[in-house]
Amino acid sequence: MIRLAALTLCALALLSADAHAYWSAAGSGGGSGAAAGLSAATISVPATSGPNVVVTFTQQSSLTPASLPSSAITYTVERRQGAGSFAAITTGGCAGALPRGTASCTDRVPTTANWTYRVVATFAGWTTTSADAGPVAADATPPSVVSITRAATSPTAAASVSWTVTFSEAVTGVDATDFALARSGVTGGTITAVTGTGATRTVTATTGTGSGTLGLNLTDDDTILDADLLPLGGTGAGNGNATGALYTLDRTAPTVPTSVIANTTGSIPGFIRQGGLYFVYANVTDATGAGTVTANVSTITTGQTAVPLVAGSFSIGGVTYTHRSAQLTANAALTAGAKTYTVTAADTLGNTAAAATFSVTADNTAPTAAAIQTANGATTVGRAEQGDTITYTFSEPIDPISILAGWNGTATDVVLRLNDGGLSADTVTVFDTTNATQLNLGSVSLASLLYTTASRTFGLTGTKSRMALSGNAITITLGTASGAVGDVLLNTTMVWTPSTAARDRAANPMNATTRNEANPADREF
């Protein structure tokens, strides 16, 4: 009968989920069985947590009969990530079989996720499982550096600069030892302050001396912690390192390597005349851009000690300059000779260099016709033919742009006209390639009626006539003639009547005084 009762109780145990049978006492040859309920503890977890989740137990009542020790029951804490499977915790405060009487344990989750917990109670060979507790949104992600940005503009010449350091979450333990300056071309500079709380810090440093770059880097040594005591970047020095933005430090003043003064209508710089209009040109170089450029031209125009030059692209004499003044007027009584002037530049950061000194020549003398001469370059002396030349010589260099618009003095095509004078002497004039606009070379009388009986052009068709400037002289080489011309057998003396529209380099207009061909008289061409 006793054995039958024991088998019956075991059968009942297998049929019940929460109530099991066990032997309450053991006797010689027999024993008695008693029924008792084995209920799992009730547990709770917070809704959110850092990596350390506290699992709290509310345990079942004592077993009956009371003679059985409560230590016979143990508890195993299990967890699952998301919708995964439950598994017993094997490390930390919630690992292993927890004895009856445990009020709570602390689990450190391996990763940021939603975690659900349960407890399995075990007595002898019987178990029962609690209801699920959670999920808890556990954060196991360590803090990180989001950015290290400049707190002021760059480039700069400031003695002190700051950076804004932004972390992924609020942290503590941030101080000057966590940062290092990155220098290139700069000497010195130290971190002077670290201020701020939460997820943001402002780091201030002196900039030392010299020009170059200065940056701020964070060096992780695991002393920066979030609220859950997770170190920056996770456990291990260096895995939270971050590189910050660079400041460009410019303490170099701009330079003015070149400057010229030129009259406003000319193409050759370096010359002005009294009462004339002129511009000041300058080339200014600076790493961060010139802020202000001024010229002191008081030796040329009284009172003009700080004439502003504006930035742009300005060409004169085949050179392009970065700055130019507005139109200025030279003193009406400006004396001839060299005049010095200065140009001063300051960059946008306030770096200013000593004034650079330059010179311009004041020329108040009008150019004159110095000589007129022809030369035979063909076969017949006394006949105007292709290859012959005529040369106009001035008393000083002439501005080519005043002879032909846009001309720079290099060889260019023109049309020479041999004009029939009828009962007066034949003449020579020069026109542009269209034969429509006369060049400012005036007119040359050949002092004979016999050079042509009908006006002819040289270079309008066929081989072009060519004009070139060399020193003070302009030479024209005749091209193809448009028709027959005459032969002159007698010596003559040419007379050049210059054009007052021609100008020298200082924009002095040509003197209108005529110039006779130098003796001895000869046949032209």
URLIN-V75930 format. One record per residue. RES is the residue in one letter. PSI is psi in radians with two decimals (none if undefined). D_LAST is the distance of its C-alpha to the last C-alpha in whole Angstrom. Layout:
BEGIN
{{RES & PSI & D_LAST} {RES & PSI & D_LAST}}
END
This chain:
BEGIN
{{M & -0.72 & 159} {I & -0.76 & 157} {R & -0.66 & 155} {L & -0.72 & 154} {A & -0.71 & 154} {A & -0.75 & 151} {L & -0.64 & 149} {T & -0.79 & 149} {L & -0.69 & 148} {C & -0.67 & 145} {A & -0.69 & 144} {L & -0.65 & 144} {A & -0.72 & 141} {L & -0.40 & 139} {L & -0.19 & 140} {S & 2.39 & 139} {A & -0.67 & 135} {D & -0.27 & 136} {A & 2.23 & 140} {H & 2.84 & 141} {A & 2.56 & 144} {Y & 2.83 & 145} {W & 2.19 & 148} {S & -0.41 & 149} {A & 2.76 & 151} {A & 2.38 & 152} {G & 2.94 & 156} {S & 1.96 & 158} {G & 0.06 & 158} {G & 3.13 & 157} {G & 3.10 & 155} {S & 2.51 & 154} {G & 2.58 & 151} {A & 2.63 & 149} {A & 2.44 & 146} {A & 2.57 & 143} {G & 2.34 & 140} {L & 1.78 & 137} {S & 2.39 & 134} {A & 2.72 & 131} {A & 2.68 & 129} {T & 2.26 & 127} {I & 2.81 & 124} {S & 2.66 & 121} {V & 2.76 & 117} {P & 2.85 & 115} {A & -0.64 & 112} {T & 2.73 & 109} {S & 2.88 & 109} {G & -2.66 & 107} {P & -0.30 & 107} {N & 1.84 & 111} {V & 2.17 & 113} {V & 2.10 & 117} {V & 2.05 & 119} {T & 2.37 & 123} {F & 2.43 & 126} {T & 1.90 & 129} {Q & 2.85 & 132} {Q & 2.88 & 135} {S & 2.94 & 138} {S & 2.64 & 141} {L & 2.74 & 142} {T & 2.44 & 146} {P & 2.73 & 148} {A & -0.26 & 147} {S & -0.32 & 148} {L & 2.40 & 145} {P & 2.39 & 142} {S & -0.39 & 139} {S & -0.14 & 137} {A & -0.25 & 138} {I & 2.35 & 135} {T & 2.88 & 131} {Y & 2.39 & 128} {T & 2.18 & 125} {V & 2.27 & 122} {E & 2.69 & 119} {R & 2.79 & 116} {R & 2.66 & 113} {Q & 2.15 & 109} {G & -2.19 & 109} {A & 0.32 & 110} {G & -2.94 & 111} {S & 2.61 & 114} {F & 2.51 & 117} {A & 2.52 & 117} {A & 2.46 & 119} {I & 2.29 & 117} {T & -0.15 & 117} {T & 2.75 & 116} {G & -2.89 & 116} {G & -0.28 & 119} {C & 0.20 & 120} {A & 2.64 & 120} {G & -2.97 & 123} {A & 2.00 & 127} {L & 2.28 & 127} {P & 2.77 & 131} {R & 2.42 & 133} {G & -0.18 & 132} {T & 2.19 & 129} {A & -0.56 & 127} {S & 2.91 & 123} {C & 2.83 & 121} {T & 2.16 & 117} {D & 2.39 & 115} {R & 1.93 & 111} {V & 2.62 & 109} {P & -0.35 & 106} {T & 2.78 & 104} {T & 2.13 & 103} {A & 3.11 & 105} {N & 2.14 & 108} {W & 2.43 & 111} {T & 2.47 & 114} {Y & 2.73 & 118} {R & 2.88 & 121} {V & 2.38 & 124} {V & 2.09 & 127} {A & 2.41 & 130} {T & 2.27 & 132} {F & 2.12 & 136} {A & -2.12 & 138} {G & 0.11 & 136} {W & 2.55 & 135} {T & 2.76 & 132} {T & 2.63 & 131} {T & 2.41 & 127} {S & 2.95 & 126} {A & 2.75 & 124} {D & 2.51 & 120} {A & 2.21 & 119} {G & -2.79 & 116} {P & 2.79 & 113} {V & 2.29 & 111} {A & 1.70 & 107} {A & 2.34 & 107} {D & 1.90 & 104} {A & 0.23 & 103} {T & 2.18 & 99} {P & 2.78 & 98} {P & 2.78 & 96} {S & 2.90 & 92} {V & 2.14 & 89} {V & -0.79 & 87} {S & 2.70 & 84} {I & 1.80 & 83} {T & 2.73 & 80} {R & 2.44 & 78} {A & -0.02 & 80} {A & 3.06 & 77} {T & 2.72 & 73} {S & 2.41 & 71} {P & 2.87 & 69} {T & 2.76 & 70} {A & 0.27 & 71} {A & 2.63 & 74} {A & -0.29 & 77} {S & 2.45 & 79} {V & 2.89 & 79} {S & 2.70 & 82} {W & 2.63 & 82} {T & 2.10 & 85} {V & 2.13 & 87} {T & 2.19 & 88} {F & 2.87 & 91} {S & -0.30 & 93} {E & 3.01 & 96} {A & 2.39 & 98} {V & 2.88 & 98} {T & 2.98 & 100} {G & 0.30 & 99} {V & 2.14 & 95} {D & -3.10 & 94} {A & -0.47 & 92} {T & -0.22 & 93} {D & -0.01 & 92} {F & 2.75 & 88} {A & 2.52 & 85} {L & 2.44 & 82} {A & 2.04 & 79} {R & 2.54 & 76} {S & 1.96 & 72} {G & -0.06 & 70} {V & 2.43 & 73} {T & 2.33 & 76} {G & -2.85 & 79} {G & 2.28 & 80} {T & 2.71 & 84} {I & 2.18 & 86} {T & -0.37 & 88} {A & 2.53 & 90} {V & 2.01 & 91} {T & 2.85 & 92} {G & 2.92 & 93} {T & 3.13 & 96} {G & -2.25 & 97} {A & 0.10 & 94} {T & 2.41 & 91} {R & 2.61 & 90} {T & 2.15 & 88} {V & 2.19 & 87} {T & 2.45 & 85} {A & 2.62 & 83} {T & 2.71 & 81} {T & 0.01 & 77} {G & -2.56 & 77} {T & 2.82 & 74} {G & 3.03 & 70} {S & 2.57 & 68} {G & -2.45 & 69} {T & 2.63 & 72} {L & 2.16 & 75} {G & 2.96 & 78} {L & 2.20 & 81} {N & 2.55 & 84} {L & 2.29 & 87} {T & 1.97 & 89} {D & 2.15 & 93} {D & 0.37 & 96} {D & 0.33 & 98} {T & -0.20 & 99} {I & 2.12 & 98} {L & 2.63 & 100} {D & -3.03 & 101} {A & -0.39 & 104} {D & 0.20 & 106} {L & 0.37 & 105} {L & 2.24 & 102} {P & 2.72 & 100} {L & 2.19 & 96} {G & -0.04 & 95} {G & 2.99 & 98} {T & 2.29 & 100} {G & 2.17 & 98} {A & 2.44 & 96} {G & -0.32 & 92} {N & -0.04 & 92} {G & 0.22 & 91} {N & 2.61 & 88} {A & 2.53 & 85} {T & 2.29 & 82} {G & 3.05 & 80} {A & 2.69 & 77} {L & 2.48 & 75} {Y & 2.39 & 73} {T & 2.10 & 70} {L & 2.10 & 70} {D & 1.88 & 67} {R & 0.30 & 67} {T & 2.16 & 63} {A & 2.62 & 61} {P & 2.78 & 58} {T & 2.70 & 55} {V & 1.50 & 52} {P & -0.55 & 49} {T & 2.59 & 46} {S & 2.54 & 45} {V & 2.79 & 42} {I & 2.38 & 41} {A & 2.55 & 38} {N & 2.69 & 37} {T & -0.28 & 38} {T & -0.07 & 35} {G & 3.14 & 33} {S & -0.08 & 32} {I & 2.01 & 32} {P & 2.94 & 36} {G & 0.03 & 37} {F & 2.44 & 36} {I & 2.98 & 38} {R & 2.81 & 38} {Q & 2.36 & 41} {G & 0.00 & 42} {G & 2.80 & 40} {L & 2.47 & 41} {Y & 2.85 & 41} {F & 2.65 & 43} {V & 2.19 & 45} {Y & 2.61 & 45} {A & 2.57 & 47} {N & 2.16 & 48} {V & 2.29 & 52} {T & 2.35 & 54} {D & 2.52 & 58} {A & -0.60 & 60} {T & 0.08 & 62} {G & 2.35 & 59} {A & 2.36 & 58} {G & -0.95 & 60} {T & 2.41 & 59} {V & 2.18 & 55} {T & 2.66 & 55} {A & 2.40 & 52} {N & 1.79 & 53} {V & 0.56 & 50} {S & -0.35 & 52} {T & -0.26 & 49} {I & -0.76 & 47} {T & 1.95 & 49} {T & 2.32 & 52} {G & -0.20 & 55} {Q & 1.46 & 54} {T & -0.27 & 56} {A & 1.17 & 56} {V & 2.14 & 53} {P & 2.46 & 54} {L & 2.28 & 52} {V & 2.67 & 52} {A & 2.59 & 52} {G & -2.75 & 50} {S & 1.94 & 46} {F & 2.22 & 43} {S & 2.42 & 40} {I & 2.36 & 37} {G & 0.48 & 34} {G & 0.10 & 35} {V & 2.45 & 39} {T & 2.32 & 42} {Y & 2.67 & 45} {T & -0.29 & 48} {H & 2.64 & 49} {R & 2.59 & 47} {S & 3.00 & 48} {A & 3.01 & 48} {Q & 2.32 & 46} {L & 2.80 & 46} {T & 2.20 & 45} {A & 2.70 & 44} {N & 2.48 & 46} {A & -0.47 & 45} {A & 0.54 & 45} {L & 2.19 & 44} {T & 2.71 & 43} {A & 2.71 & 40} {G & -3.11 & 40} {A & 2.37 & 42} {K & 2.23 & 45} {T & 2.64 & 47} {Y & 2.88 & 49} {T & 2.70 & 51} {V & 2.26 & 52} {T & 2.38 & 56} {A & 2.43 & 57} {A & 2.37 & 60} {D & 3.13 & 61} {T & -0.24 & 64} {L & 0.01 & 67} {G & 0.04 & 66} {N & 2.16 & 64} {T & 2.32 & 62} {A & 2.91 & 60} {A & 2.64 & 59} {A & 2.40 & 56} {A & 2.40 & 52} {T & 2.40 & 50} {F & 3.07 & 46} {S & 2.60 & 44} {V & 2.63 & 41} {T & 2.19 & 39} {A & 2.17 & 39} {D & 1.97 & 35} {N & 0.15 & 36} {T & 2.20 & 32} {A & 2.47 & 30} {P & 2.70 & 26} {T & 2.87 & 24} {A & 2.06 & 20} {A & -0.63 & 19} {A & 2.68 & 16} {I & 2.32 & 12} {Q & 2.45 & 9} {T & 2.85 & 5} {A & 2.50 & 5} {N & 2.17 & 5} {G & 0.17 & 8} {A & -2.16 & 9} {T & -0.55 & 10} {T & 2.06 & 8} {V & 2.38 & 6} {G & 0.02 & 5} {R & 2.29 & 6} {A & 2.07 & 5} {E & 2.86 & 7} {Q & 2.30 & 10} {G & -0.33 & 9} {D & 2.81 & 6} {T & 2.72 & 7} {I & 2.31 & 8} {T & 2.25 & 11} {Y & 2.09 & 14} {T & 2.26 & 17} {F & 2.86 & 20} {S & -0.27 & 23} {E & 2.92 & 25} {P & 2.40 & 25} {I & 2.61 & 25} {D & 2.02 & 27} {P & -0.50 & 25} {I & -0.36 & 27} {S & -0.21 & 27} {I & -0.81 & 23} {L & 2.18 & 24} {A & 2.22 & 28} {G & -0.03 & 29} {W & 2.42 & 26} {N & 0.12 & 27} {G & -0.26 & 24} {T & 2.82 & 23} {A & 2.32 & 21} {T & 2.71 & 21} {D & 2.46 & 20} {V & 3.07 & 18} {V & 2.16 & 17} {L & 2.30 & 13} {R & 2.28 & 14} {L & 1.86 & 12} {N & 2.22 & 15} {D & 2.15 & 16} {G & 0.04 & 17} {G & -2.05 & 20} {L & -0.03 & 21} {S & 3.04 & 19} {A & 2.53 & 15} {D & 2.68 & 13} {T & 2.86 & 13} {V & 2.27 & 12} {T & 2.85 & 15} {V & 2.38 & 16} {F & 2.91 & 19} {D & 3.14 & 21} {T & -0.35 & 22} {T & -0.10 & 24} {N & 0.45 & 22} {A & -0.56 & 25} {T & 2.17 & 24} {Q & 2.41 & 22} {L & 2.72 & 21} {N & 0.98 & 22} {L & 0.05 & 18} {G & -2.60 & 19} {S & 2.54 & 16} {V & 2.12 & 13} {S & 2.29 & 13} {L & -0.04 & 10} {A & 0.55 & 13} {S & 2.62 & 13} {L & -0.08 & 15} {L & 0.02 & 13} {Y & -0.52 & 10} {T & 2.60 & 13} {T & -0.03 & 16} {A & 2.48 & 17} {S & 2.37 & 16} {R & 2.69 & 15} {T & 2.60 & 15} {F & 2.01 & 13} {G & 0.02 & 16} {L & -0.65 & 19} {T & 2.88 & 20} {G & -2.44 & 20} {T & 2.27 & 18} {K & 2.56 & 17} {S & 2.56 & 15} {R & 2.42 & 16} {M & 2.35 & 16} {A & 2.59 & 18} {L & 2.32 & 20} {S & 1.97 & 20} {G & -2.13 & 22} {N & 0.05 & 21} {A & 2.49 & 18} {I & 2.15 & 16} {T & 2.34 & 13} {I & 2.21 & 12} {T & 2.18 & 11} {L & 2.45 & 10} {G & -2.69 & 13} {T & 2.30 & 14} {A & 2.56 & 13} {S & -0.14 & 17} {G & -3.05 & 16} {A & 2.56 & 15} {V & 2.97 & 12} {G & 3.00 & 11} {D & 2.33 & 10} {V & 2.22 & 9} {L & -0.28 & 11} {L & 2.64 & 12} {N & 2.48 & 11} {T & 2.93 & 11} {T & 1.97 & 12} {M & 2.71 & 11} {V & 2.12 & 15} {W & 2.13 & 15} {T & 1.82 & 19} {P & 2.88 & 20} {S & 2.30 & 23} {T & -0.08 & 26} {A & -0.32 & 27} {A & 2.56 & 25} {R & 2.67 & 28} {D & -3.02 & 28} {R & -0.39 & 31} {A & 0.08 & 34} {A & 0.35 & 32} {N & 2.23 & 32} {P & 2.63 & 29} {M & 2.41 & 26} {N & 2.40 & 26} {A & -0.03 & 25} {T & 2.32 & 24} {T & 2.81 & 20} {R & 2.15 & 18} {N & 2.60 & 16} {E & 2.46 & 13} {A & 2.54 & 15} {N & 2.73 & 16} {P & 2.78 & 15} {A & 2.62 & 12} {D & 3.08 & 9} {R & 2.39 & 7} {E & 2.60 & 4} {F & none & 0}}
END
